Amino acid sequence: MDKFSGQQIRSLIEEKKVSGELQQPSQCMHSDIVKCYEDGRAHRYVCMNCGYADKNRAAFFAQINTDQQMG
């Protein structure tokens, strides 16, 4: 799992938003999850495909799309 600072994540997500690469979280299979750090401590997990963020990694696998395979 890749690790990024909070600022790096915000920049990467903003770039994807501007270029139209972000998917809708409800349609995303959350296959590219990275760990975000703030002040040197683990802060959140973020999906780089849709921008969905949560402190609990299991939240990515509890999405409504249970019929989709998770990456």
C-alpha positions as CSV (number, residue, x, y, z in Angstrom):
1,M,0.0,0.0,0.0
2,D,1.4,3.4,-1.0
3,K,1.7,6.1,1.6
4,F,1.3,9.8,1.0
5,S,1.0,13.0,3.0
6,G,-2.3,14.7,3.3
7,Q,-1.1,17.5,1.1
8,Q,0.0,15.1,-1.6
9,I,-3.4,13.3,-1.6
10,R,-5.3,16.6,-1.8
11,S,-3.1,17.7,-4.8
12,L,-3.5,14.3,-6.6
13,I,-7.3,14.2,-6.1
14,E,-7.6,17.8,-7.2
15,E,-5.6,17.0,-10.4
16,K,-7.9,14.0,-11.1
17,K,-11.0,16.1,-10.5
18,V,-9.9,18.8,-12.9
19,S,-9.0,16.3,-15.6
20,G,-12.3,14.4,-15.1
21,E,-10.6,11.1,-14.1
22,L,-12.5,10.7,-10.7
23,Q,-15.2,8.1,-10.6
24,Q,-18.4,8.3,-8.5
25,P,-17.7,6.7,-5.2
26,S,-20.9,4.6,-5.5
27,Q,-19.7,3.2,-8.8
28,C,-16.0,2.7,-7.9
29,M,-14.5,-0.7,-7.1
30,H,-11.9,0.9,-4.7
31,S,-9.0,-0.9,-6.2
32,D,-6.3,1.8,-5.6
33,I,-6.4,2.5,-1.8
34,V,-3.5,4.5,-0.3
35,K,-2.7,5.5,3.3
36,C,-2.7,9.2,4.1
37,Y,-0.5,10.6,6.8
38,E,-1.0,13.9,8.7
39,D,1.7,15.2,11.1
40,G,3.6,11.9,10.7
41,R,0.7,9.7,11.9
42,A,-1.7,7.5,9.9
43,H,-4.8,9.6,9.2
44,R,-7.0,8.0,6.6
45,Y,-7.3,5.6,3.7
46,V,-8.1,7.2,0.4
47,C,-9.2,5.6,-2.9
48,M,-7.2,7.2,-5.7
49,N,-9.9,6.3,-8.2
50,C,-12.8,8.2,-6.7
51,G,-11.4,10.2,-3.7
52,Y,-13.5,8.4,-1.1
53,A,-11.7,8.6,2.3
54,D,-12.3,6.9,5.6
55,K,-10.3,6.2,8.8
56,N,-11.4,2.6,8.6
57,R,-10.1,0.5,5.6
58,A,-13.0,-1.9,6.0
59,A,-15.4,0.9,5.0
60,F,-14.2,0.5,1.4
61,F,-15.4,-3.1,1.4
62,A,-18.8,-2.2,3.0
63,Q,-20.0,-0.1,0.1
64,I,-23.4,-0.6,-1.5
65,N,-21.9,-2.4,-4.6
66,T,-21.5,-5.7,-2.9
67,D,-22.0,-7.5,-6.2
68,Q,-18.8,-6.0,-7.5
69,Q,-15.4,-7.6,-6.8
70,M,-13.1,-5.5,-4.7
71,G,-9.5,-5.0,-5.8
